[in-house]
Amino acid sequence: MKRYLVYTWLIFFLGAPTAGSFALSILYQYWYPQTKFYPVWLLEMYLFAWFPAVIIAASTAYWGKRHPKAYIALTIVLFMAVLTMGTWETRGSWGGISREEVVIKGIVGEQVLTSAGQYEILYAPVHEKNLMVAILNGQAVEVDVIAGTRKIVSFSNSTWLQYSSWERTVNVVIGVTATGTFAGFFFFVFSVWSERIERRPHRLHIYKWGRKQLVELEDIIELRWDENQNKMTIETNAVVFDFPYSSKMVSLLRKVAYDAGLSAMTKWRYVRWSQYKEVRIEETEFILQDEQAHRIPYIWVEELKWDGAIRVLTVDGEYLITDIRFTDEQWFDELANWMKRVWEKEGISYIKIVDREQETITYKTEWD
């Protein structure tokens, strides 16, 4: 399926309600509750129906990227549902506008009792005090109705209408909120669909959230994926990229692992065996020696985890050690012992978690 056709359709499906909500918030300030607001009121009914359709489209965006044809079919079905629901809500309210003169006997909510029978007000807010004077005096009132019906769109004389500053403010807030919500869903779906990885000589081009980032293959220290968690990760010393699981992406990452010189730890995890010049354990800290020395005091460490590699979570960042010289369990135990001595000396509580199923050992600090 052509990418530009998919994007064009999604721009319409997700962009139309966004633009419609924005326009509606403006027209509520200038046209409401006049007669010319009537076609806008009709379109508003479709926007109400569009909201759950957009939620469904956004919640299935990751699935849709893996199954584009099915996703487009789903959004078309949702669009047809919007048209059906909107048309159902506005049934009997379509037609031209005609003006009638009626003598009002009383008003209860949206129902208007006149000498000619009962009418219904669609959306126009009534100025009850002024209209009560007309009712008591038996004064005829001109109303704009949908031709052939007894549905009142508005009153010809604005003195019978009341649109307070409070109502205007509320409509602005609702309009801005609706526009922001639709826009949020729009950008979320397109961020998902724009996420992709391009394999180039010596580097990756990663497109995420509308931005392109370059990752040198020599900077990659780990590639991993987990179908059960629907997650794939590309990690360097500086940054971590997460993506939803994709079988096509697995094939790509295996090729990237080969190009980057990574070694297979498992069939779903590749790491760089040669990472640092040295990792040195000191009495109060350990040092990751590369082009520059990264000193990590033990009191900064919040979590130390071994799962074949060593992951260190500190108060100001996260470090992953994949170097084969420093990742065996014995070396990890030595690091953990030095760290525990400092924690105990400083009165820092901690727990040890051993997960034999996942083959991991974790030390975590506990704060009162």
C-alpha positions, -999 to 999 in steps of 0.1 A, spaced: 0 0 0 14 34 -10 25 54 20 13 87 6 -22 73 1 -23 60 37 -11 94 50 -36 113 29 -65 93 43 -53 95 79 -47 133 76 -84 136 66 -98 111 91 -78 126 120 -74 162 108 -110 169 99 -124 167 134 -94 187 147 -100 215 122 -137 212 128 -134 216 165 -112 246 161 -136 262 137 -165 254 159 -149 271 189 -146 303 168 -181 301 153 -196 297 188 -183 332 195 -196 349 164 -226 330 150 -242 313 180 -271 314 187 -281 331 154 -299 313 126 -268 311 105 -253 288 132 -278 261 121 -255 242 96 -227 244 122 -250 228 147 -256 199 123 -219 194 117 -214 194 155 -235 163 158 -210 145 135 -181 157 157 -197 141 187 -198 108 168 -163 113 155 -147 114 190 -150 77 199 -139 68 164 -107 87 168 -101 71 202 -104 36 186 -81 47 158 -55 60 182 -56 29 205 -50 6 176 -23 27 160 6 3 168 -14 -27 156 -24 -7 125 12 0 116 19 -37 115 -13 -44 95 -18 -12 74 -44 -26 51 -66 -38 80 -60 -5 98 -72 15 68 -102 -7 65 -110 -2 102 -108 36 99 -130 35 68 -156 15 88 -153 39 117 -158 68 93 -190 52 79 -201 47 115 -196 84 121 -217 93 91 -244 69 102 -245 81 138 -244 118 129 -272 114 104 -292 94 129 -288 122 155 -298 149 131 -327 130 115 -357 152 109 -335 183 114 -324 188 78 -341 214 55 -343 250 46 -351 278 70 -385 296 70 -398 324 92 -430 321 111 -449 343 135 -462 326 166 -480 336 198 -462 319 227 -483 306 256 -455 291 276 -421 275 277 -409 244 295 -373 235 289 -369 232 251 -406 228 245 -426 259 234 -463 259 236 -480 283 211 -515 291 199 -507 269 168 -493 239 187 -461 228 203 -426 237 190 -391 225 199 -360 247 203 -330 231 188 -301 251 203 -310 288 208 -308 299 245 -339 319 254 -340 352 274 -368 341 296 -374 375 312 -379 393 279 -399 365 264 -421 363 295 -431 399 288 -441 390 253 -461 360 266 -480 381 291 -488 408 265 -499 382 240 -473 396 216 -465 377 184 -429 365 181 -410 358 149 -391 325 149 -369 308 123 -378 271 119 -367 242 97 -391 243 68 -420 218 72 -413 212 109 -419 228 142 -383 229 152 -371 264 161 -336 273 150 -335 308 164 -355 339 170 -355 368 145 -353 394 173 -321 391 194 -339 404 224 -355 370 228 -320 354 230 -295 353 258 -259 343 254 -240 353 286 -203 359 290 -201 328 312 -216 307 285 -192 321 260 -163 313 283 -175 278 288 -178 273 251 -143 286 245 -129 261 271 -149 232 256 -137 242 221 -101 245 230 -102 212 250 -118 194 221 -94 208 196 -64 199 218 -77 164 223 -83 157 186 -49 173 178 -32 151 205 -47 119 189 -36 132 155 0 137 164 1 104 184 -11 83 154 13 101 130 42 97 155 35 60 155 33 57 118 64 79 112 85 56 135 109 37 113 145 26 111 167 28 79 199 8 78 227 27 61 265 20 59 280 26 93 249 41 109 212 39 115 186 66 106 159 65 133 127 84 126 107 90 157 82 118 167 88 135 134 126 138 139 155 120 123 184 109 146 216 93 134 231 65 154 266 53 146 268 15 145 299 16 166 280 34 194 253 6 198 259 -15 228 227 -36 229 198 -47 208 170 -66 223 133 -74 217 105 -92 235 73 -102 216 54 -108 248 61 -73 260 56 -59 225 89 -40 228 121 -36 209 151 -16 221 182 -1 206 206 12 232 238 32 232 257 47 260 240 80 255 204 71 246 178 44 245 152 40 216 121 19 222 98 6 195 68 -17 193 76 -53 184 76 -61 147 87 -93 130 101 -72 101 121 -51 126 136 -83 141 151 -92 108 164 -57 104 180 -56 139 197 -90 134 214 -75 103 223 -44 123 238 -65 150 260 -82 125 270 -49 109 277 -34 143 298 -63 155 275 -73 183 275 -108 198 244 -129 205 237 -133 242 204 -150 234 184 -152 202 166 -121 212 195 -101 226 227 -89 211 254 -70 230 288 -55 225 314 -77 243 341 -51 240 328 -18 254 351 0 279 389 1 282 385 -7 318 358 -10 345 376 -4 379 361 -12 413 372 12 440 364 15 477 336 41 474 329 41 437 335 23 404 349 38 373 339 33 337 370 42 317 366 50 281 378 82 263 369 98 296 364 84 331 328 80 344 330 79 382 299 64 399 298 67 437 280 37 453 258 61 473 244 74 440 233 39 429 196 32 433 195 -2 415 221 -27 404 209 -55 382 227 -85 366 210 -104 337 240 -114 317 249 -77 314 250 -52 343 226 -23 345 232 5 369 205 30 378 217 61 395 202 93 407 214 111 376 213 85 349 215 49 338 245 28 327 247 -6 309 278 -27 310 279 -53 283 317 -59 282 323 -96 285 353 -90 308 331 -74 335 297 -91 332 302 -126 346 283 -133 379 315 -135 400 326 -100 389 290 -87 396 291 -102 431 324 -84 438 309 -51 427 277 -57 447 297 -65 478 317 -33 477 285 -14 470 267 -31 500 295 -21 523 290 15 515 252 13 517 254 -3 551 279 22 563 257 51 552 226 35 566 210 30 532 184 1 533 183 -23 504 167 -55 492 181 -83 471 158 -99 444 167 -132 428 145 -142 398 156 -177 389 131 -179 360 145 -148 343 180 -155 357 185 -121 372 199 -107 404 188 -72 415 198 -49 444 175 -20 451 176 7 477 147 14 499 139 48 513 118 54 544 
